[in-house]
Amino acid sequence: MDTRGIEQMIGELRSTAQTAANKPAQGAQATGGVDFAEVLQGALRDVSAAQQEARGMAQEFSTGDPNVNLQDVMVNLQKASLSFQQMVQVRNKLVTAYQDIMNMPV
């Protein structure tokens, strides 16, 4: 079994964790806060890019490209699916928080 794709994904996760631990967000304001809209837009762009990459790789595999193997296609499709599910859960939490705030007595 070829584990290069899994090792690559683990490396990317470690790199992202290291970056997040050492560097403040790009949208940091002068007060030290983070611009929520920029973070959310960045996350949406990342999810969209993951989906497009997985879709493109699946299409290349289905056309018979010898440079694309099934394991990489499946890993990328699962990564895209998980990132989309995560964004759906974030959206659900935001909607719930909004509804809770709107139902608060003034």
C-alpha contacts under 8 A as a table, 3 or more apart, distances in Angstrom:
res1	aa1	res2	aa2	distance
2	D	5	G	7.54
2	D	71	Q	7.71
3	T	6	I	5.28
3	T	7	E	6.16
4	R	7	E	5.09
4	R	8	Q	5.97
5	G	8	Q	5.02
5	G	9	M	6.20
5	G	71	Q	7.58
5	G	72	D	5.90
5	G	75	V	7.24
6	I	9	M	5.07
6	I	10	I	6.20
6	I	75	V	7.67
7	E	10	I	5.07
7	E	11	G	6.12
8	Q	11	G	5.05
8	Q	12	E	6.21
9	M	12	E	5.01
9	M	13	L	6.19
10	I	13	L	5.07
10	I	14	R	6.19
11	G	14	R	5.14
11	G	15	S	6.07
12	E	15	S	5.01
12	E	16	T	6.07
13	L	16	T	5.11
13	L	17	A	6.11
14	R	17	A	5.07
14	R	18	Q	6.08
15	S	18	Q	5.11
15	S	19	T	6.11
16	T	19	T	5.05
16	T	20	A	6.09
17	A	20	A	5.10
17	A	21	A	6.13
18	Q	21	A	5.14
18	Q	22	N	6.24
19	T	22	N	5.36
19	T	23	K	5.77
20	A	23	K	5.65
20	A	24	P	7.07
20	A	25	A	7.77
21	A	24	P	7.99
24	P	28	A	6.85
25	A	28	A	5.54
25	A	34	V	6.67
27	G	34	V	5.50
27	G	35	D	5.17
27	G	38	E	6.32
27	G	39	V	7.30
28	A	31	T	7.90
28	A	32	G	5.87
28	A	33	G	5.36
28	A	34	V	4.40
28	A	35	D	6.22
29	Q	32	G	5.40
29	Q	33	G	5.30
29	Q	34	V	6.10
29	Q	35	D	7.02
30	A	33	G	7.31
34	V	39	V	7.75
35	D	38	E	5.53
35	D	39	V	6.47
36	F	39	V	5.13
36	F	40	L	6.10
37	A	40	L	5.14
37	A	41	Q	6.06
38	E	41	Q	5.08
38	E	42	G	6.04
39	V	42	G	5.11
39	V	43	A	6.21
40	L	43	A	5.08
40	L	44	L	6.21
41	Q	44	L	5.04
41	Q	45	R	6.15
42	G	45	R	5.06
42	G	46	D	6.19
43	A	46	D	5.05
43	A	47	V	6.24
43	A	87	M	7.99
44	L	47	V	5.12
44	L	48	S	6.13
44	L	87	M	7.58
45	R	48	S	5.07
45	R	49	A	6.04
46	D	49	A	5.08
46	D	50	A	6.13
47	V	50	A	5.12
47	V	51	Q	6.23
47	V	80	A	6.69
47	V	83	S	5.83
47	V	84	F	6.16
47	V	87	M	7.91
48	S	51	Q	5.14
48	S	52	Q	6.16
49	A	52	Q	5.09
49	A	53	E	6.04
50	A	53	E	5.15
50	A	54	A	6.12
50	A	76	N	7.54
50	A	79	K	7.33
50	A	80	A	5.16
50	A	83	S	7.95
51	Q	54	A	5.16
51	Q	55	R	6.03
51	Q	77	L	7.40
51	Q	80	A	5.02
51	Q	81	S	7.66
52	Q	55	R	5.07
52	Q	56	G	6.02
53	E	56	G	5.12
53	E	57	M	6.09
53	E	76	N	7.61
54	A	57	M	5.11
54	A	58	A	6.06
54	A	73	V	6.66
54	A	76	N	5.14
54	A	77	L	5.17
54	A	80	A	6.72
55	R	58	A	5.13
55	R	59	Q	6.15
55	R	77	L	7.49
56	G	59	Q	5.07
56	G	60	E	6.17
57	M	60	E	5.03
57	M	61	F	6.17
57	M	68	V	7.19
57	M	73	V	5.99
58	A	61	F	5.07
58	A	62	S	6.13
58	A	73	V	5.73
59	Q	62	S	5.06
59	Q	63	T	6.25
60	E	63	T	5.25
60	E	64	G	6.57
60	E	65	D	5.58
60	E	68	V	6.98
61	F	64	G	5.21
61	F	65	D	5.43
61	F	66	P	7.69
61	F	68	V	5.66
61	F	69	N	6.91
61	F	70	L	7.21
61	F	73	V	7.49
62	S	65	D	7.53
65	D	68	V	5.84
66	P	69	N	7.26
68	V	72	D	7.15
68	V	73	V	7.38
69	N	72	D	5.72
69	N	73	V	6.55
70	L	73	V	5.06
70	L	74	M	6.14
71	Q	74	M	5.20
71	Q	75	V	6.14
72	D	75	V	5.12
72	D	76	N	6.09
73	V	76	N	5.26
73	V	77	L	6.11
74	M	77	L	5.05
74	M	78	Q	6.13
75	V	78	Q	5.15
75	V	79	K	6.15
76	N	79	K	5.03
76	N	80	A	6.14
77	L	80	A	5.17
77	L	81	S	6.13
78	Q	81	S	4.95
78	Q	82	L	6.04
79	K	82	L	5.19
79	K	83	S	6.12
80	A	83	S	5.21
80	A	84	F	6.15
81	S	84	F	5.15
81	S	85	Q	6.17
82	L	85	Q	5.05
82	L	86	Q	6.10
83	S	86	Q	5.03
83	S	87	M	6.31
84	F	87	M	5.12
84	F	88	V	6.28
85	Q	88	V	5.03
85	Q	89	Q	6.31
86	Q	89	Q	5.12
86	Q	90	V	6.30
87	M	90	V	4.98
87	M	91	R	6.13
88	V	91	R	5.03
88	V	92	N	6.15
89	Q	92	N	4.97
89	Q	93	K	6.22
90	V	93	K	5.13
90	V	94	L	6.21
91	R	94	L	5.05
91	R	95	V	6.19
92	N	95	V	5.16
92	N	96	T	6.16
93	K	96	T	5.05
93	K	97	A	6.09
94	L	97	A	5.07
94	L	98	Y	6.09
95	V	98	Y	5.06
95	V	99	Q	6.13
96	T	99	Q	5.11
96	T	100	D	6.12
97	A	100	D	5.06
97	A	101	I	6.20
98	Y	101	I	5.17
98	Y	102	M	6.13
99	Q	102	M	5.06
99	Q	103	N	6.13
100	D	103	N	5.21
100	D	104	M	6.42
101	I	104	M	5.32
